[in-house]
């Protein structure tokens, strides 16, 4: 029997939202394997090359709260289109860049586009689907994110080897157009939000500069040294500004981040768990990449292929298992199980690393790592929006994603320090036994942290079998959004 028009529209809406998430996550991995070629082409030093990655992290993490609140005030559909447009234009600029400053500026703008796009996608899923349809939508969203990670690693290796590093940026342009062209007709116009009052400009400035300063300090600390004036000043400044932000939010009539959201238990637990999740995950990716390239000697293309089993299994965990787990065991059971399995997988992957090791020895741990990660990625963001008003879905998703970004910066800084504690100098100068010993310690430490995070997930309220995420609260004066898909 042919699908009805509303069902087809809902399916195309889900495709566009999932593909947008694919675009965001592709960028996480695609640049890494191209870094040596970028550095040689534009004359980056070993110290300055990190800013090809860090510039994106600073602007993305720093502007997420602003982007989330803008989604609630201006509209998820509008910010979705703006974010994608910024992604396309900045990717074009990055691919054409002839100087270091132009490339870093393009990466900063890409981060701004991501800070609008990510909360917009989460808000559109939360307000466009309900019941089991929402669980399925989050599953497809998570699966697309996992596919993006796999594709990013593979595309980065293939494009760099066969064409040029510039194509790791150019590839984003057709991807963005696939979504941008049909989106205005497929996505329903933004409904009236019911929000009143002005925009908290002071809070936006304090949050953006404060979070950006902290992320900046965390990404420069491992390279410059934690007592160096640059990261130390950034961390102190960021902390002071965030304290001022919370004081301002408590007194502001229309806050950027309503502090009452911190009373929402699922959101707060989700923020804590995703912070730990990204802490372990960032360290795990660093350990895995460092082992297969400097230690095992993989080429960029081989390194990209080595990520495939991990990320393809993660797709299964997110797209197939997570929706079934959430329906049967609820968010608490799914999130806790995912964290524990993910942590065990990362620890096992690291534990078998030796100087004479192989990719196949890491495969069992990689499978567990991927399955657990897929369960976590879907359930943690479904939990973040659970029971939050429809007019605040953007900022709720941004709060969780901000915790994720800061957790990633903290985890990378901490676990890189552990990994490098067993030798001095560069990887090329150090004995392989010492390098592997540090990587093994860092991976196991990250895995143990994730398992502890799985226990923290038990702080969520237990749900009866078959219960999905709590429905977003709808203000009494506001009609149901037109875009809600049929159950």
FENVENRA-V404811 format. One record per helix or strand of 3 or more residues. SS is the DSSP state (H for helix, E for strand). FROM is the first residue (numbers start at 1). TO is the last residue. If there is no record, write none. Layout:
BEGIN
<<SS,FROM,TO> <SS,FROM,TO>>
END
This chain:
BEGIN
<<H,5,30> <H,32,42> <H,48,74> <H,76,96> <H,100,128> <H,132,162> <H,167,186> <H,201,224> <H,229,251> <H,259,263> <H,265,295> <H,300,306> <H,308,351> <H,359,384> <H,390,422> <H,432,459>>
END
